[in-house]
Amino acid sequence: LWATPSGAETPAFPEERPFLYPAISPDGTAVAVTIEGVHQDLWRFDVGRQVLARLTSFASEDFGAVWSPDGRRLAYTSVRQGEDPAAFVKPADSLDGDTRLAEASFPNAWTRDGDALIVTTQRTEGGRERNGLFVVPPAGGVLRALGATRYDRYGATLSPDGRRLAFVSVEAG
């Protein structure tokens, strides 16, 4: 559904589908969605033309797309057969061109310049699973921690001006 601030609703697509995790493109012309089927795949919905185009077709669960600031790339999570979740980046208009960024990771947000992604990464420390926030280039590479803490941090988003970071922390219990 499209919903206005006043609460008016209109259908976004001509037929009901199991759409999950919608993400509107920066220019508002497309929506990246996960559609359930045999596997979860990413699709791009062109709002003006009312057309769906498949973006992934792996034997996997692909979900949680995050648009780059220029709208040309999508970061997403993929759980491929027998593997842990991993963060990937791909062109926003093509079935091809996936790049694996980080293992055991979930993309949260792009930096304003599109030069890096903030991801939640799961690590085992002291015998328990921990979630931390890291920065990684969109071509892959070394993860850089966003602050050191013994508390789990995840689910980050950047403010529109890119100067502040909001995230979930279990620090307060």
C-alpha positions as CSV (number, residue, x, y, z in Angstrom):
1,L,0.0,0.0,0.0
2,W,0.9,3.6,-0.4
3,A,-0.1,5.6,2.6
4,T,-0.3,9.4,3.0
5,P,0.4,11.2,6.2
6,S,-3.3,11.7,6.7
7,G,-3.8,7.9,6.6
8,A,-5.3,7.5,3.0
9,E,-4.2,4.2,1.4
10,T,-4.0,3.2,-2.2
11,P,-2.7,-0.1,-3.7
12,A,0.9,0.1,-4.8
13,F,0.6,-3.0,-7.0
14,P,-2.3,-4.3,-9.1
15,E,-2.3,-7.7,-7.4
16,E,-1.6,-9.0,-3.9
17,R,1.8,-10.5,-3.5
18,P,3.9,-11.5,-0.4
19,F,6.0,-8.4,-0.5
20,L,8.5,-8.0,2.4
21,Y,11.1,-5.4,3.4
22,P,10.1,-2.6,1.0
23,A,12.8,0.1,0.4
24,I,12.0,3.1,-1.7
25,S,14.7,4.4,-4.0
26,P,16.2,7.8,-3.3
27,D,14.4,9.3,-6.3
28,G,11.1,7.6,-5.4
29,T,10.7,5.9,-8.8
30,A,11.3,2.3,-7.6
31,V,10.9,0.0,-4.7
32,A,13.2,-2.8,-3.9
33,V,11.2,-5.7,-2.2
34,T,11.7,-9.2,-1.2
35,I,9.1,-11.6,-2.6
36,E,8.5,-15.0,-1.0
37,G,8.4,-18.0,-3.2
38,V,10.4,-21.2,-3.2
39,H,13.1,-18.9,-2.0
40,Q,13.1,-15.3,-1.0
41,D,14.3,-13.1,-3.9
42,L,14.9,-9.4,-4.4
43,W,12.8,-7.6,-7.0
44,R,12.7,-4.1,-8.3
45,F,9.2,-2.5,-8.7
46,D,9.1,0.4,-11.1
47,V,6.4,2.6,-9.6
48,G,5.4,4.5,-12.8
49,R,5.2,1.6,-15.1
50,Q,3.9,-0.9,-12.5
51,V,6.5,-3.5,-13.5
52,L,8.4,-6.0,-11.4
53,A,11.9,-7.1,-12.4
54,R,13.8,-9.9,-10.6
55,L,17.2,-8.9,-9.1
56,T,18.3,-12.2,-7.5
57,S,17.6,-15.9,-8.4
58,F,19.9,-17.9,-6.2
59,A,18.9,-21.0,-4.2
60,S,19.0,-18.7,-1.2
61,E,17.1,-16.3,1.0
62,D,17.8,-12.7,-0.2
63,F,16.3,-9.9,1.8
64,G,16.7,-6.5,3.4
65,A,17.8,-4.3,0.5
66,V,19.3,-0.9,1.2
67,W,19.6,1.6,-1.7
68,S,22.9,3.5,-2.3
69,P,22.5,7.3,-2.2
70,D,22.7,7.6,-6.0
71,G,20.1,4.8,-6.4
72,R,22.5,2.7,-8.7
73,R,23.3,-0.1,-6.2
74,L,21.6,-2.2,-3.6
75,A,23.2,-3.8,-0.5
76,Y,21.3,-6.8,0.8
77,T,21.6,-10.0,2.9
78,S,21.8,-13.4,1.4
79,V,21.6,-16.8,3.2
80,R,22.9,-19.2,0.7
81,Q,22.7,-23.0,1.1
82,G,24.8,-24.2,4.0
83,E,26.3,-20.7,4.7
84,D,25.8,-18.0,7.3
85,P,24.2,-14.8,6.2
86,A,26.4,-12.5,4.3
87,A,26.2,-8.9,3.0
88,F,26.3,-8.4,-0.8
89,V,26.1,-5.4,-3.1
90,K,24.7,-5.5,-6.6
91,P,23.6,-3.1,-9.4
92,A,20.0,-2.0,-8.7
93,D,18.9,-2.7,-12.2
94,S,20.5,-6.1,-13.1
95,L,20.3,-9.7,-12.2
96,D,24.1,-10.0,-12.4
97,G,27.0,-8.3,-10.7
98,D,26.8,-9.4,-7.0
99,T,29.8,-8.8,-4.8
100,R,30.1,-10.4,-1.4
101,L,31.1,-7.8,1.2
102,A,31.2,-9.4,4.6
103,E,30.4,-12.8,6.2
104,A,27.9,-13.0,9.0
105,S,26.7,-9.5,8.2
106,F,23.6,-7.5,7.5
107,P,23.7,-4.1,5.7
108,N,22.2,-1.3,7.6
109,A,23.0,2.0,5.8
110,W,25.2,3.6,3.2
111,T,27.3,6.6,3.9
112,R,26.1,9.8,2.2
113,D,28.8,9.7,-0.4
114,G,28.2,6.0,-1.2
115,D,31.8,5.1,-0.4
116,A,31.0,2.8,2.5
117,L,28.3,0.7,4.1
118,I,27.5,0.2,7.8
119,V,26.8,-3.4,8.5
120,T,25.8,-5.4,11.6
121,T,28.2,-8.3,11.9
122,Q,27.8,-11.3,14.1
123,R,31.0,-12.5,15.9
124,T,31.7,-15.1,18.5
125,E,33.4,-13.6,21.5
126,G,34.0,-15.5,24.8
127,G,31.7,-18.3,23.6
128,R,28.7,-16.1,22.8
129,E,27.3,-14.5,19.7
130,R,27.9,-10.7,19.6
131,N,26.6,-8.1,17.2
132,G,28.7,-5.1,16.3
133,L,28.6,-2.2,13.9
134,F,31.3,-2.1,11.2
135,V,32.1,-0.1,8.1
136,V,33.1,-1.8,4.8
137,P,33.8,-0.5,1.3
138,P,31.1,-1.4,-1.3
139,A,33.7,-3.4,-3.3
140,G,34.4,-5.5,-0.2
141,G,37.5,-5.5,1.9
142,V,38.5,-5.0,5.6
143,L,35.8,-4.4,8.1
144,R,36.5,-1.4,10.4
145,A,34.7,-1.4,13.8
146,L,32.5,1.6,14.7
147,G,33.6,2.0,18.3
148,A,34.7,-0.7,20.8
149,T,32.1,-1.9,23.3
150,R,31.3,-5.1,25.2
151,Y,27.6,-4.5,24.4
152,D,25.7,-5.7,21.3
153,R,25.0,-2.9,18.8
154,Y,23.0,-3.4,15.6
155,G,20.3,-1.9,13.3
156,A,22.1,1.4,12.4
157,T,20.8,4.2,10.4
158,L,22.4,7.5,9.5
159,S,20.8,10.9,9.9
160,P,19.9,12.7,6.6
161,D,22.9,15.0,6.9
162,G,25.2,12.0,7.6
163,R,26.5,13.4,10.8
164,R,24.7,11.2,13.4
165,L,24.3,7.5,13.7
166,A,21.3,5.9,15.5
167,F,21.4,2.2,16.5
168,V,20.1,-0.3,18.9
169,S,22.2,-1.2,21.9
170,V,21.6,-3.5,24.9
171,E,23.9,-1.4,27.0
172,A,21.1,-0.1,29.2
173,G,19.8,-3.7,29.7
